[in-house]
């Protein structure tokens, strides 16, 4: 197609890994051509087309080959196999210090980078003021770059990259070292580029930015192509990789690809078809947040003071994960904290729990600003008159940040008898800042004026909040900001009018 500006065809990048430095020499001198190395595929069989005017994000865990792919696109690296075709002028921000001479001043490096991009000194002189103004590093522009901080490097490098009028802008995590104000400035520039029909390819671990700015996202894992599509959907798949939910990932990919096709095969090669990193081999991979009417109820008996549930076949479903799991439980799709505390008198048991994001996925990763639901399923081993269901979220230092319970919320909770199951859902908006948090939940009550714990799961699961805007403090009050600029002439008139009003007021008082 005519609008394809970057075409990647079956690209692989292989590195030779040697156990000892001497092995490299042995291999080069071997008469029998004996191999002393192992092949490491940083990328394997990647094919991808990027269209004019797109903002394409490339995501994946560390070691997925994201940066390697960008370096191949820009020509910094050559592929071992395959080909890359680029139609247009590329400006790339790959890593801090790339293309800079540390002994040169900022201005000298601007001209140096311009020369490498094919611009004359006169052309760079015409762009110099715009670059300096965007970088905002003050008098340091005349100082050697070896005196710069990482943030100053990012400012200068990005200022050069966006002011040389590229057709394709490539950015690799470089913005993560800048302050929040500079990052906002850069993302505004992203929008200007998109409106001007420019193409952007960028790698980032900031999922908030991916969802906000990208038109399409490509997901890589361990050097293999996994999937591509809408940002929200790809972020959901990425969450499954982070949480080790590889079986659930494979099941979802099979649904996306109608159980056939090349994309599923590649996903299997990347490890999406195997249980690893603690993922359950019995996961069914659906996105169902559970059955609120209790049709998935299980039979159980009290055991070890906290109760034990069974799927009716004798397979226990305790949270310790040491016994066989019942397929379809929400907790099997979560990363459960091995160091949690669990206690209670055994009359109730929280046998299942889940964190459900705005798209219905059960996950430990939540996006700031989105609605999410905390789910609990409680099986009762004895009659209880007035059970109370709770949750609490705290930071890693142990400070309680937020939480509530059905008593506070005035929820109508009925008495229960042995064998009953309650499904509880707390739905709210995530306003905590990006970071790591811990979730606790419990079933408690009051008997004879005394507080009783039937079952408590303390620090049962972690919550990772990802955000593209962190304000000051623990949470975001989501302010609605309004500003108004008065030009100099108008401001003077307002001042004169105010002075006149004050004078009139003084006359009245006199």
VOTIBA-745979 format. One record per residue (C-alpha): x, y, z; chain. Coordinates in nm, 2 decimals, decimal comma, padded with zeros to 4 digits. Example, Ala and Ser with C-alpha at 12.3 -4.5 7.8 and 13.67 -1.06 7.14 Angstrom:
01,23; -00,45; 00,78; A
01,37; -00,11; 00,71; A
***
This chain:
00,00; 00,00; 00,00; A
00,11; 00,35; -00,08; A
00,06; 00,48; 00,28; A
00,30; 00,22; 00,44; A
00,60; 00,41; 00,57; A
00,77; 00,13; 00,76; A
00,75; -00,23; 00,63; A
00,91; -00,51; 00,84; A
00,93; -00,85; 00,68; A
01,03; -01,16; 00,87; A
01,30; -00,99; 01,07; A
01,51; -01,18; 01,31; A
01,81; -01,08; 01,52; A
02,04; -01,34; 01,66; A
02,33; -01,29; 01,90; A
02,60; -01,55; 01,97; A
02,64; -01,62; 02,34; A
02,97; -01,77; 02,47; A
03,02; -01,92; 02,82; A
03,38; -01,80; 02,83; A
03,57; -01,53; 02,63; A
03,82; -01,80; 02,51; A
03,53; -01,99; 02,34; A
03,50; -01,71; 02,08; A
03,87; -01,76; 01,98; A
03,83; -02,14; 01,99; A
03,54; -02,12; 01,75; A
03,72; -01,89; 01,51; A
04,02; -02,11; 01,49; A
03,84; -02,45; 01,48; A
03,94; -02,65; 01,18; A
03,63; -02,87; 01,22; A
03,40; -02,56; 01,26; A
03,29; -02,67; 01,60; A
03,04; -02,44; 01,76; A
03,12; -02,30; 02,11; A
02,82; -02,07; 02,13; A
02,45; -02,06; 02,18; A
02,21; -01,87; 01,96; A
02,00; -01,61; 02,14; A
01,71; -01,47; 01,94; A
01,65; -01,11; 02,04; A
01,38; -01,11; 01,77; A
01,24; -01,40; 01,57; A
01,03; -01,37; 01,26; A
00,88; -01,03; 01,32; A
00,66; -00,88; 01,04; A
00,48; -00,55; 01,08; A
00,36; -00,26; 00,86; A
00,33; 00,10; 00,99; A
00,10; 00,34; 00,80; A
00,14; 00,71; 00,75; A
-00,01; 00,92; 01,02; A
-00,03; 00,64; 01,28; A
00,10; 00,65; 01,63; A
00,21; 00,29; 01,70; A
00,31; 00,17; 02,05; A
00,53; -00,13; 02,10; A
00,50; -00,29; 02,44; A
00,63; -00,60; 02,62; A
00,83; -00,70; 02,92; A
01,20; -00,63; 02,95; A
01,39; -00,85; 02,71; A
01,10; -00,87; 02,45; A
01,31; -00,71; 02,17; A
01,13; -00,37; 02,16; A
01,45; -00,16; 02,16; A
01,62; -00,40; 01,92; A
01,34; -00,36; 01,68; A
01,36; 00,02; 01,69; A
01,73; 00,01; 01,63; A
01,68; -00,21; 01,33; A
01,42; 00,03; 01,19; A
01,66; 00,32; 01,23; A
01,96; 00,14; 01,08; A
02,16; 00,13; 01,41; A
02,15; -00,25; 01,39; A
02,13; -00,48; 01,09; A
01,88; -00,77; 01,10; A
02,03; -01,13; 01,09; A
01,75; -01,22; 00,85; A
01,46; -01,04; 00,69; A
01,43; -00,69; 00,56; A
01,31; -00,34; 00,67; A
01,19; -00,08; 00,42; A
01,14; 00,29; 00,53; A
00,97; 00,55; 00,32; A
01,04; 00,89; 00,48; A
01,28; 01,08; 00,69; A
01,34; 00,93; 01,04; A
01,43; 01,12; 01,36; A
01,50; 00,88; 01,65; A
01,54; 00,92; 02,02; A
01,67; 00,58; 02,11; A
01,88; 00,62; 02,43; A
02,04; 00,90; 02,63; A
02,36; 01,02; 02,48; A
02,32; 00,85; 02,15; A
02,47; 01,06; 01,88; A
02,62; 01,31; 02,13; A
02,98; 01,39; 02,19; A
03,02; 01,44; 02,56; A
03,30; 01,69; 02,52; A
03,09; 01,92; 02,29; A
02,86; 02,18; 02,42; A
02,48; 02,16; 02,37; A
02,49; 02,39; 02,07; A
02,78; 02,20; 01,91; A
02,59; 01,88; 01,95; A
02,28; 02,03; 01,79; A
02,49; 02,10; 01,48; A
02,65; 01,75; 01,50; A
02,31; 01,58; 01,52; A
02,18; 01,79; 01,23; A
02,48; 01,69; 01,02; A
02,41; 01,32; 01,09; A
02,05; 01,38; 00,98; A
02,16; 01,54; 00,65; A
02,10; 01,90; 00,73; A
02,35; 02,18; 00,64; A
02,48; 02,42; 00,91; A
02,27; 02,70; 00,76; A
01,95; 02,48; 00,80; A
02,03; 02,40; 01,16; A
02,10; 02,76; 01,24; A
01,75; 02,84; 01,12; A
01,61; 02,58; 01,36; A
01,85; 02,67; 01,65; A
01,61; 02,90; 01,84; A
01,32; 02,66; 01,83; A
01,54; 02,38; 01,96; A
01,69; 02,59; 02,24; A
01,34; 02,72; 02,34; A
01,19; 02,37; 02,35; A
01,48; 02,22; 02,55; A
01,46; 02,48; 02,82; A
01,80; 02,40; 02,97; A
01,91; 02,77; 03,00; A
02,28; 02,85; 03,00; A
02,37; 02,49; 03,00; A
02,32; 02,49; 02,62; A
02,67; 02,65; 02,61; A
02,83; 02,39; 02,85; A
02,98; 02,05; 02,76; A
02,72; 01,77; 02,76; A
02,93; 01,57; 03,01; A
02,80; 01,82; 03,27; A
02,43; 01,74; 03,19; A
02,19; 01,54; 03,40; A
01,99; 01,26; 03,23; A
01,68; 01,49; 03,23; A
01,88; 01,76; 03,04; A
02,00; 01,50; 02,79; A
01,63; 01,40; 02,73; A
01,53; 01,76; 02,68; A
01,80; 01,84; 02,43; A
01,77; 01,52; 02,24; A
01,39; 01,54; 02,21; A
01,41; 01,90; 02,11; A
01,65; 01,82; 01,83; A
01,44; 01,51; 01,72; A
01,11; 01,70; 01,68; A
01,25; 02,02; 01,52; A
01,42; 01,86; 01,23; A
01,08; 01,80; 01,06; A
01,09; 01,42; 01,04; A
00,83; 01,21; 00,86; A
00,87; 00,94; 01,12; A
00,95; 01,00; 01,49; A
01,08; 00,71; 01,69; A
01,11; 00,73; 02,07; A
01,24; 00,46; 02,30; A
01,16; 00,52; 02,67; A
01,37; 00,83; 02,66; A
01,09; 01,05; 02,80; A
01,08; 00,85; 03,13; A
01,38; 01,04; 03,27; A
01,22; 01,38; 03,22; A
01,01; 01,56; 03,47; A
00,64; 01,56; 03,45; A
00,62; 01,90; 03,30; A
00,86; 01,82; 03,02; A
00,68; 01,49; 02,96; A
00,35; 01,68; 02,92; A
00,51; 01,91; 02,68; A
00,65; 01,62; 02,47; A
00,31; 01,45; 02,46; A
00,15; 01,77; 02,34; A
00,40; 01,77; 02,06; A
00,30; 01,41; 01,98; A
-00,06; 01,54; 01,93; A
00,07; 01,81; 01,70; A
00,26; 01,55; 01,50; A
-00,04; 01,33; 01,46; A
-00,26; 01,63; 01,35; A
00,01; 01,71; 01,09; A
-00,01; 01,35; 00,95; A
00,33; 01,25; 01,09; A
00,41; 00,89; 01,20; A
00,51; 00,80; 01,55; A
00,65; 00,48; 01,68; A
00,74; 00,46; 02,05; A
00,83; 00,21; 02,31; A
00,72; 00,27; 02,67; A
00,62; 00,10; 02,99; A
00,37; 00,37; 03,07; A
00,04; 00,20; 02,98; A
-00,16; 00,52; 03,05; A
00,03; 00,69; 02,77; A
-00,01; 00,39; 02,54; A
-00,39; 00,40; 02,58; A
-00,41; 00,78; 02,55; A
-00,19; 00,84; 02,25; A
-00,16; 00,53; 02,04; A
-00,38; 00,43; 01,75; A
-00,25; 00,08; 01,74; A
-00,03; -00,13; 01,97; A
00,20; -00,42; 01,90; A
00,27; -00,67; 02,18; A
00,60; -00,86; 02,19; A
00,72; -01,13; 02,43; A
01,06; -01,29; 02,45; A
01,15; -01,18; 02,09; A
00,82; -01,30; 01,94; A
00,52; -01,13; 01,80; A
00,22; -01,19; 02,02; A
-00,06; -00,97; 01,88; A
-00,15; -00,62; 01,76; A
-00,47; -00,42; 01,79; A
-00,65; -00,15; 01,99; A
-00,45; -00,01; 02,28; A
-00,69; -00,11; 02,55; A
-00,71; -00,47; 02,43; A
-00,33; -00,50; 02,40; A
-00,27; -00,36; 02,74; A
-00,51; -00,62; 02,88; A
-00,30; -00,89; 02,71; A
00,02; -00,74; 02,84; A
-00,13; -00,75; 03,19; A
-00,17; -01,12; 03,16; A
00,19; -01,17; 03,06; A
00,30; -00,96; 03,36; A
00,09; -01,16; 03,60; A
00,21; -01,49; 03,45; A
-00,14; -01,58; 03,32; A
-00,01; -01,74; 03,01; A
-00,29; -02,00; 02,96; A
-00,54; -01,73; 02,99; A
-00,35; -01,52; 02,73; A
-00,34; -01,81; 02,49; A
-00,71; -01,87; 02,53; A
-00,79; -01,51; 02,45; A
-00,56; -01,51; 02,15; A
-00,73; -01,81; 02,02; A
-01,06; -01,63; 02,05; A
-00,92; -01,32; 01,88; A
-00,79; -01,53; 01,59; A
-01,09; -01,77; 01,56; A
-00,88; -02,06; 01,68; A
-00,65; -02,05; 01,38; A
-00,40; -01,84; 01,20; A
-00,04; -01,74; 01,21; A
-00,08; -01,51; 01,50; A
-00,18; -01,79; 01,74; A
00,11; -02,00; 01,63; A
00,36; -01,72; 01,70; A
00,20; -01,66; 02,03; A
00,26; -02,03; 02,12; A
00,63; -01,99; 02,03; A
00,65; -01,69; 02,26; A
00,54; -01,90; 02,56; A
00,18; -01,79; 02,55; A
00,07; -02,15; 02,52; A
00,24; -02,29; 02,83; A
00,19; -02,24; 03,20; A
00,49; -02,06; 03,34; A
00,58; -01,80; 03,60; A
00,33; -01,95; 03,84; A
00,04; -01,95; 03,59; A
-00,21; -02,23; 03,66; A
-00,23; -02,52; 03,41; A
-00,60; -02,54; 03,46; A
-00,69; -02,18; 03,37; A
-00,98; -02,15; 03,13; A
-00,88; -01,80; 03,01; A
-01,22; -01,64; 03,01; A
-01,28; -01,28; 03,13; A
-01,59; -01,36; 03,33; A
-01,58; -01,18; 03,66; A
-01,77; -01,45; 03,83; A
-02,13; -01,56; 03,87; A
-02,32; -01,32; 04,10; A
-02,62; -01,54; 04,15; A
-02,41; -01,81; 04,32; A
-02,46; -02,08; 04,06; A
-02,09; -02,16; 04,10; A
-02,13; -02,24; 04,46; A
-01,92; -02,51; 04,61; A
-01,97; -02,74; 04,90; A
-01,73; -02,70; 05,18; A
-01,65; -02,79; 05,54; A
-01,46; -02,61; 05,82; A
-01,10; -02,70; 05,85; A
-00,80; -02,55; 06,03; A
-00,99; -02,27; 06,17; A
-01,05; -02,09; 05,85; A
-01,27; -02,34; 05,66; A
-01,21; -02,53; 05,34; A
-01,42; -02,53; 05,02; A
-01,45; -02,81; 04,77; A
-01,58; -02,83; 04,41; A
-01,80; -03,13; 04,50; A
-01,55; -03,38; 04,36; A
-01,32; -03,37; 04,66; A
-01,08; -03,12; 04,51; A
-01,01; -02,85; 04,78; A
-01,00; -02,49; 04,67; A
-00,80; -02,34; 04,95; A
-00,60; -02,02; 04,88; A
-00,26; -02,19; 04,94; A
-00,25; -02,32; 04,59; A
-00,10; -02,65; 04,70; A
-00,41; -02,85; 04,60; A
-00,60; -02,89; 04,28; A
-00,78; -02,58; 04,16; A
-01,14; -02,55; 04,04; A
-01,14; -02,41; 03,69; A
-01,30; -02,08; 03,66; A
-01,22; -01,94; 04,00; A
-01,14; -01,57; 03,99; A
-00,84; -01,61; 04,22; A
-00,67; -01,84; 03,97; A
-00,63; -01,54; 03,74; A
-00,47; -01,32; 04,01; A
-00,13; -01,32; 04,16; A
-00,20; -01,41; 04,52; A
00,05; -01,29; 04,79; A
00,24; -01,59; 04,93; A
00,32; -01,39; 05,25; A
-00,05; -01,30; 05,33; A
-00,19; -01,35; 05,68; A
-00,50; -01,55; 05,71; A
-00,71; -01,60; 06,02; A
-01,06; -01,62; 06,17; A
-01,28; -01,85; 06,37; A
-01,38; -02,06; 06,07; A
-01,75; -01,99; 06,05; A
-01,70; -01,82; 05,71; A
-01,45; -01,86; 05,44; A
-01,35; -01,62; 05,16; A
-01,29; -01,90; 04,91; A
-01,27; -01,68; 04,59; A
-01,17; -01,32; 04,51; A
-01,10; -01,10; 04,21; A
-01,00; -00,76; 04,09; A
-01,19; -00,67; 03,78; A
-01,09; -00,38; 03,56; A
-01,32; -00,16; 03,34; A
-01,31; -00,41; 03,05; A
-01,41; -00,71; 03,27; A
-01,07; -00,86; 03,30; A
-00,95; -01,02; 03,62; A
-00,61; -00,87; 03,69; A
-00,37; -00,72; 03,95; A
-00,30; -00,42; 03,72; A
-00,54; -00,13; 03,72; A
-00,54; 00,20; 03,53; A
-00,57; 00,52; 03,72; A
-00,90; 00,70; 03,65; A
-01,09; 00,39; 03,55; A
-01,36; 00,21; 03,74; A
-01,28; -00,13; 03,89; A
-01,45; -00,38; 04,11; A
-01,33; -00,58; 04,41; A
-01,51; -00,92; 04,42; A
-01,54; -01,15; 04,72; A
-01,72; -01,49; 04,74; A
-01,78; -01,61; 05,10; A
-01,91; -01,95; 05,20; A
-02,06; -01,99; 05,55; A
-01,99; -02,29; 05,76; A
-02,24; -02,18; 06,04; A
-02,54; -01,96; 06,08; A
-02,45; -01,59; 06,13; A
-02,70; -01,31; 06,20; A
-02,53; -01,00; 06,06; A
-02,21; -01,06; 05,86; A
-02,01; -00,76; 05,75; A
-01,79; -00,77; 05,43; A
-01,49; -00,54; 05,40; A
-01,19; -00,44; 05,20; A
-00,89; -00,22; 05,27; A
-00,61; -00,09; 05,04; A
-00,28; 00,02; 05,20; A
00,06; 00,12; 05,07; A
00,38; -00,08; 05,09; A
00,47; 00,10; 05,42; A
00,15; -00,04; 05,58; A
-00,05; 00,28; 05,59; A
-00,42; 00,23; 05,53; A
-00,52; 00,45; 05,23; A
-00,88; 00,36; 05,17; A
-01,14; 00,10; 05,24; A
-01,50; 00,04; 05,33; A
-01,75; -00,23; 05,44; A
-02,11; -00,31; 05,39; A
-02,20; -00,17; 05,73; A
-02,05; 00,18; 05,64; A
-02,23; 00,17; 05,30; A
-02,57; 00,07; 05,45; A
-02,59; -00,24; 05,24; A
-02,88; -00,47; 05,31; A
-02,71; -00,79; 05,42; A
-02,94; -01,08; 05,53; A
-02,87; -01,35; 05,80; A
-02,71; -01,66; 05,66; A
-02,73; -02,03; 05,74; A
-02,47; -02,31; 05,70; A
-02,39; -02,37; 05,33; A
-02,50; -02,02; 05,21; A
-02,27; -01,82; 04,98; A
-02,26; -01,44; 04,95; A
-02,12; -01,27; 04,64; A
-02,00; -00,92; 04,72; A
-01,88; -00,66; 04,47; A
-01,73; -00,32; 04,56; A
-01,72; -00,09; 04,25; A
-01,54; 00,24; 04,26; A
-01,30; 00,46; 04,06; A
-00,93; 00,42; 04,09; A
-00,79; 00,76; 04,21; A
-00,47; 00,64; 04,38; A
-00,15; 00,75; 04,22; A
00,05; 00,51; 04,01; A
00,24; 00,26; 04,23; A
00,22; -00,06; 04,43; A
-00,05; -00,13; 04,69; A
-00,18; -00,42; 04,90; A
-00,54; -00,55; 04,92; A
-00,70; -00,70; 05,24; A
-01,05; -00,83; 05,28; A
-01,25; -00,99; 05,55; A
-01,59; -01,12; 05,67; A
-01,66; -01,00; 06,03; A
-01,95; -00,91; 06,26; A
-02,06; -00,80; 06,60; A
-02,19; -01,05; 06,86; A
-02,28; -00,94; 07,21; A
-02,12; -00,60; 07,14; A
-01,78; -00,77; 07,05; A
-01,62; -00,75; 06,71; A
-01,57; -01,11; 06,57; A
-01,35; -01,21; 06,27; A
-01,49; -01,50; 06,08; A
-01,23; -01,49; 05,81; A
-00,97; -01,23; 05,72; A
-00,72; -01,23; 05,43; A
-00,46; -00,97; 05,52; A
-00,24; -00,84; 05,23; A
-00,39; -01,12; 05,01; A
-00,30; -00,96; 04,67; A
-00,10; -00,67; 04,53; A
-00,25; -00,40; 04,32; A
-00,04; -00,22; 04,06; A
-00,18; 00,11; 03,95; A
-00,05; 00,25; 03,62; A
-00,09; 00,61; 03,54; A
00,01; 00,88; 03,28; A
-00,05; 01,16; 03,53; A
00,06; 01,15; 03,89; A
-00,03; 01,45; 04,11; A
00,12; 01,53; 04,45; A
00,04; 01,30; 04,74; A
-00,14; 00,97; 04,77; A
-00,45; 01,02; 04,55; A
-00,59; 01,24; 04,28; A
-00,88; 01,47; 04,36; A
-00,94; 01,50; 03,98; A
-00,96; 01,88; 03,98; A
-01,13; 02,07; 03,69; A
-00,88; 02,34; 03,61; A
-00,97; 02,67; 03,44; A
-00,73; 02,95; 03,35; A
-00,78; 03,28; 03,17; A
-00,51; 03,49; 03,01; A
-00,56; 03,87; 02,99; A
-00,34; 04,04; 02,72; A
-00,12; 04,33; 02,84; A
-00,36; 04,60; 02,71; A
-00,67; 04,44; 02,87; A
-00,49; 04,38; 03,20; A
-00,40; 04,75; 03,21; A
-00,76; 04,85; 03,15; A
-00,88; 04,61; 03,43; A
-00,63; 04,77; 03,67; A
-00,75; 05,12; 03,58; A
-01,11; 05,01; 03,63; A
-01,03; 04,86; 03,96; A
-00,85; 05,17; 04,08; A
-01,15; 05,38; 03,98; A
-01,39; 05,15; 04,17; A
-01,17; 05,17; 04,48; A
-01,15; 05,55; 04,46; A
-01,53; 05,57; 04,43; A
-01,57; 05,33; 04,73; A
-01,34; 05,56; 04,94; A
-01,54; 05,87; 04,84; A
-01,86; 05,69; 04,96; A
-01,70; 05,60; 05,29; A
-01,58; 05,95; 05,34; A
***
